[in-house]
Amino acid sequence: MKLSRNSQAIEFSPIRKFSPIATEVKKSGVKVYHLNIGQPDVKTPDCFMDAVRAFDADVLMYQQSQGDIKFLESICDYYKREYDVEYKPTDIVVTMGASEALTMTFTTILDPGDEILIAEPFYSNYQTFVLTSGGIIKPIPTSSKDGYRYASKEKLESALTQKTKAIVCINPGNPTGLALTAEEMDVVADFAIENDLWLIADEAYREYVYDGMKPRSFANIDRLKDNLIVIDSVSKRFSACGARIGFVVSKNEEFMTGVIKLAQSRLCVSTLDQIGSTELFKLPSSYYEEMNKEYRNRRDAAYEEIMQIPDVICHKPGGAFYMMIDLPIEDAEDFLMFLLTEYRDNNETVMFAPASGFYGTPGKGKSEIRIAYVLESNYIKRACQLIRTGLEAYKTKNA
């Protein structure tokens, strides 16, 4: 018996691929600093679990396929309060994390052979989301040397073909941490409108932009509303990754009708997770300001340490909590295996995500790594020290 071509074409996640090895290392008593996965150690707001504990219905029933109405209303209130954007509950479908929102989106808009434009490097699971929907990713090339910027008319038009159906913007970016300026967002918006493309705005890290930038959504660009699909999530915004609550938002009624059909086929999303998430979206603006400051401090601690590595290329990220680092090595996966299986400093080592898995173009990113600065500042500083000292030991070994 044979498996499908799609299942055989799907690659393992570069974020989780080496986790079984790290698990065995930790069993031997070695401390491993995990910079490979975007799982913050920030406390989930108490209001989530308080709401879940207060649930007292006798029967845990199905929810509506579109989502719990109180949760939908809390999302609408959040967009109005924080971004002055008017959404109705019918503009939103709650999903099992942003991953399902993306899967539903691509299934709704793609026919076999349709192309999706996305700047590379990009969040690796997009390969799976697009592939299983019959589409093809057309990468927009970027470079570590110019900070992975891509939002120019020339770069976008050079990637456009007759098969292009949509452009994806992860803003701020995963894995690069690139935060688009307001001017760059307008360039992308006009490109989508002029070429009759869907613009899929993955904004799971929207509030976390730094160095004087103000959070902005593509939903603030009113002329874009018929083309725009916003992907959102509670996972990173509220350090509630285990809740698995995301949602897809659009004012395009035809698109939302297609998504609702898919939502009904999988019945509904967890009732209790929606109850808890309803309260998260009632948190005041001061919560985002506090978390923004915390992640900015973590970024600065990581960047300061990384920049002590000779010949490194690393642009200070403008948002999210990821950093791409171009190291003076040939193979980041080989370096990671050295760190996990051989290198120890005070019985400690570190784990990151090799960046080649974030590229759609074969052979690219082999010298790059992605770290997630999700640990508190002292830990993130120590973890980055281990990358630096581990690299020294690795180069000595291979000299």
C-alpha positions in Angstrom: 0.0 0.0 0.0 1.2 3.5 -0.8 0.8 6.8 1.0 -0.4 9.9 -0.9 2.1 12.1 -2.8 1.1 15.0 -0.5 1.9 13.2 2.7 5.3 12.1 1.3 6.1 15.6 0.1 5.5 17.2 3.6 8.7 17.9 5.5 9.2 17.6 9.3 9.0 20.9 11.1 12.4 22.5 11.7 11.0 23.7 15.0 10.1 20.3 16.4 12.3 18.0 14.3 15.1 17.7 16.9 12.9 17.6 20.0 13.1 13.9 20.5 16.9 14.2 20.7 16.6 17.1 23.2 14.3 15.0 25.3 16.8 12.2 25.6 19.5 14.7 26.4 17.4 16.1 29.3 16.8 12.6 30.6 20.6 12.4 31.2 20.5 15.4 33.5 21.6 18.1 31.0 19.8 21.4 31.1 18.6 22.4 27.6 17.6 26.0 26.9 14.8 25.9 24.4 15.0 28.7 21.8 13.6 26.5 19.1 9.9 27.1 19.7 7.7 30.1 20.3 6.4 29.1 23.7 6.8 32.0 26.0 7.4 31.5 29.7 5.1 34.5 30.4 2.2 33.7 32.8 -1.1 33.3 31.0 -3.5 35.9 32.4 -5.5 34.6 35.3 -8.8 35.6 33.7 -8.6 32.7 31.3 -8.6 29.9 33.9 -10.9 31.9 36.2 -13.5 31.8 33.5 -13.0 28.1 32.8 -13.3 27.3 36.5 -16.5 29.3 36.8 -18.2 27.2 34.0 -21.0 25.4 35.8 -23.3 24.0 33.0 -24.4 20.4 33.6 -23.6 19.4 30.0 -20.6 20.4 28.0 -22.4 20.9 24.7 -21.4 21.6 21.1 -20.7 25.2 20.3 -21.9 26.9 17.1 -19.6 26.1 14.2 -18.8 29.8 13.7 -18.0 30.2 17.4 -19.5 31.2 20.7 -21.4 34.5 20.2 -19.9 36.1 23.4 -16.4 35.3 22.1 -17.2 36.7 18.7 -18.5 39.9 20.3 -15.4 40.2 22.5 -13.2 40.0 19.4 -15.3 42.7 17.7 -14.9 44.9 20.8 -11.2 44.4 20.8 -10.7 45.5 17.1 -12.9 48.5 17.7 -11.2 49.5 21.0 -7.6 48.9 19.9 -7.7 49.6 16.2 -10.9 51.5 15.5 -11.9 48.8 13.0 -15.6 47.8 12.8 -16.2 44.1 12.5 -19.4 42.1 13.0 -19.6 38.6 14.5 -20.6 37.4 11.0 -17.1 38.6 9.7 -15.4 36.1 12.0 -15.1 32.3 12.3 -13.3 30.8 15.3 -10.8 28.0 14.5 -8.6 25.5 16.3 -5.6 27.8 16.4 -4.4 30.0 13.6 -3.2 26.8 11.8 -6.8 25.7 11.1 -7.6 29.3 10.1 -4.9 29.1 7.5 -5.9 25.6 6.3 -9.5 26.7 5.9 -8.4 29.9 4.1 -6.3 28.0 1.5 -8.9 25.3 1.0 -11.5 28.1 0.3 -9.5 30.1 -2.1 -7.1 27.7 -4.0 -7.6 25.5 -7.0 -4.8 23.0 -7.9 -1.8 24.8 -9.3 -2.7 28.2 -7.9 0.3 30.1 -6.5 0.7 31.9 -3.2 3.4 34.6 -2.9 5.2 34.8 0.5 8.5 36.3 1.4 11.1 33.7 2.4 12.1 32.7 5.0 8.6 32.0 6.2 6.9 30.0 9.0 7.6 26.5 7.9 4.0 25.1 8.3 2.8 27.2 5.4 4.4 24.6 3.1 2.0 22.0 4.6 -1.0 24.4 4.6 -0.6 25.3 1.0 0.4 21.9 -0.3 -2.5 20.0 1.2 -4.8 22.6 -0.3 -3.4 21.9 -3.8 -1.5 25.2 -4.1 2.1 26.1 -4.7 4.2 28.5 -2.7 6.1 31.0 -4.9 8.8 32.5 -2.6 9.7 36.2 -2.7 13.5 36.1 -2.2 15.0 38.2 0.6 18.5 38.4 2.2 19.9 38.5 5.7 22.1 41.3 4.6 19.1 43.7 4.0 17.1 42.6 7.0 14.8 40.3 5.0 12.8 43.3 3.6 10.5 42.5 0.7 7.7 45.0 0.5 8.8 47.0 -2.6 6.7 47.1 -5.8 9.7 45.8 -7.8 10.2 42.7 -5.7 6.5 41.9 -5.5 5.9 42.3 -9.3 8.9 40.2 -10.1 7.3 37.2 -8.3 3.9 37.7 -9.9 2.6 35.2 -12.5 -0.7 34.4 -14.1 -1.2 31.7 -11.5 -0.8 34.0 -8.5 -3.9 33.9 -6.4 -2.8 35.5 -3.1 0.0 37.1 -1.2 0.7 36.3 2.5 2.1 38.8 4.9 3.2 37.5 8.3 3.4 40.8 10.1 5.4 41.1 12.4 7.2 38.2 10.8 8.0 34.6 11.9 10.9 33.7 11.6 12.5 37.0 10.8 10.9 39.4 13.3 10.5 41.9 10.4 7.8 44.5 11.1 6.5 46.3 8.1 6.3 50.1 8.1 3.0 51.8 7.4 4.4 52.7 4.0 5.3 49.1 3.2 1.9 47.9 4.3 0.4 50.3 1.8 2.7 49.1 -1.0 1.5 45.5 -0.3 -2.1 46.5 -0.1 -2.0 48.4 -3.4 -0.2 45.5 -5.1 -3.0 43.1 -4.0 -5.8 45.4 -5.1 -4.2 46.2 -8.5 -3.6 42.6 -9.3 -7.0 41.3 -7.9 -5.3 39.1 -5.3 -6.3 38.0 -1.8 -4.1 39.4 0.9 -3.7 37.0 3.8 -2.5 39.0 6.8 -1.2 36.7 9.5 -1.1 39.1 12.5 -0.7 36.8 15.5 2.1 39.0 16.9 0.4 42.4 16.0 0.9 44.1 19.3 4.6 43.3 19.6 6.4 45.9 17.5 9.3 47.9 19.0 11.5 51.0 18.7 8.7 53.5 18.4 6.5 51.6 15.9 2.8 51.6 16.6 0.7 48.4 16.2 -1.3 48.5 13.0 -3.5 46.0 11.2 -4.0 45.6 7.5 -7.7 46.0 8.5 -6.9 49.7 9.0 -6.5 50.0 5.2 -10.2 50.4 4.3 -9.7 50.2 0.5 -8.4 46.7 1.0 -11.4 45.2 2.7 -12.7 43.1 -0.2 -9.3 41.5 -0.7 -8.3 41.1 2.9 -8.3 37.9 5.1 -6.9 38.4 8.6 -5.5 35.4 10.5 -5.4 35.9 14.3 -4.8 33.9 17.5 -4.7 34.0 21.3 -1.6 31.8 21.5 1.2 34.3 21.3 -0.7 37.5 22.2 -1.7 36.1 25.6 0.9 33.3 26.1 -1.9 30.8 25.8 -0.5 28.4 23.2 -2.2 25.4 24.6 -5.7 26.9 24.2 -5.6 26.3 20.5 -7.9 29.2 19.7 -7.5 31.2 16.5 -9.9 32.9 14.1 -10.2 34.1 10.5 -11.7 37.5 9.8 -12.9 39.0 6.5 -15.5 41.4 5.2 -15.7 39.4 2.0 -19.0 37.6 2.4 -18.4 35.1 -0.4 -15.1 34.0 1.3 -16.7 33.8 4.7 -19.5 31.6 3.3 -16.8 29.1 2.1 -15.1 29.1 5.4 -18.4 28.5 7.3 -19.0 25.4 5.2 -15.6 24.0 6.3 -16.3 25.0 9.9 -19.5 23.1 9.9 -17.8 20.0 8.6 -15.5 19.8 11.7 -18.5 20.7 14.0 -17.0 23.2 16.4 -14.1 24.5 18.5 -13.6 23.7 22.2 -16.3 25.4 24.3 -14.1 25.9 27.4 -11.2 27.4 25.4 -13.6 29.9 23.9 -15.0 30.8 27.3 -11.5 31.5 28.6 -10.5 33.4 25.5 -13.5 35.7 25.7 -12.0 37.2 28.9 -8.6 37.5 27.4 -9.9 39.9 24.7 -11.4 42.1 27.5 -7.9 42.9 28.9 -7.0 46.6 28.8 -4.4 48.2 26.5 -2.0 48.3 29.5 -1.6 44.5 29.2 -0.2 44.8 25.7 2.1 47.7 26.7 3.5 45.6 29.6 4.1 42.6 27.4 5.6 44.7 24.7 8.2 46.0 27.2 8.9 42.5 28.4 9.6 41.1 25.0 11.6 44.2 23.9 13.9 43.6 26.9 14.3 40.0 26.0 15.1 40.9 22.4 17.7 43.4 23.5 19.4 40.9 25.8 19.5 38.3 23.0 20.8 40.7 20.4 23.5 42.1 22.6 24.9 38.6 23.2 24.5 37.4 19.6 26.4 40.4 18.3 29.5 39.3 20.2 29.9 36.4 17.7 32.6 37.3 15.2 31.4 37.5 11.5 27.7 37.1 12.5 25.0 38.7 10.4 21.9 39.6 12.5 19.5 42.5 12.1 17.7 43.6 15.3 14.1 42.4 14.8 11.4 45.0 14.8 8.6 42.8 16.1 7.3 39.4 17.3 9.8 37.4 19.4 12.0 35.7 16.8 15.5 36.5 15.6 17.2 35.2 12.5 21.0 34.8 12.8 23.4 34.1 9.9 26.3 32.3 11.5 29.8 31.8 10.0 29.2 28.1 9.5 28.2 25.8 6.6 25.5 23.7 8.2 23.3 24.8 11.1 21.8 21.4 11.5 25.2 19.9 12.1 26.0 22.6 14.6 22.8 21.9 16.4 23.6 18.2 16.6 27.0 19.1 18.1 25.3 21.3 20.7 22.8 18.6 21.7 25.0 15.5 21.6 28.5 16.8 22.5 28.8 20.3 23.8 28.2 21.1 27.5 29.1 24.1 29.6 28.3 23.6 33.3 26.2 20.7 32.2 24.0 23.0 30.0 23.4 23.4 26.3 21.0 25.2 24.0 18.6 24.4 21.2 17.5 26.5 18.2 15.7 25.9 14.9 17.9 25.5 11.8 16.6 28.0 9.3 16.8 26.0 6.1 13.4 24.6 6.9 11.9 28.1 6.7 12.9 28.5 3.1 10.9 27.3 0.0 14.0 27.4 -2.2 16.2 24.3 -1.8 19.7 24.9 -0.5 18.9 28.3 1.1 19.4 29.2 4.8 21.9 26.4 5.6 24.1 28.8 7.7 21.1 30.5 9.4 19.3 29.8 12.6 16.1 31.1 14.2 15.9 31.7 17.9 12.7 32.5 19.9 13.5 35.0 22.6 10.7 33.6 24.8 12.6 33.1 28.0 13.1 35.7 30.7 16.1 38.0 30.0 18.7 36.3 32.2 17.9 32.9 30.7 17.9 34.2 27.1 21.2 35.9 27.7 22.7 32.6 29.0 21.2 30.6 26.1 22.8 33.0 23.6 26.1 32.8 25.4 25.9 29.0 24.9 25.4 29.6 21.1 28.5 31.8 21.1 30.7 29.5 23.2 29.4 26.4 21.5 30.2 27.9 18.1 33.8 28.5 19.3 34.1 24.8 20.4 32.4 23.6 17.1 34.9 25.5 15.0 37.8 24.3 17.0 36.6 20.7 16.6 36.3 21.1 12.8 39.5 23.2 12.3 
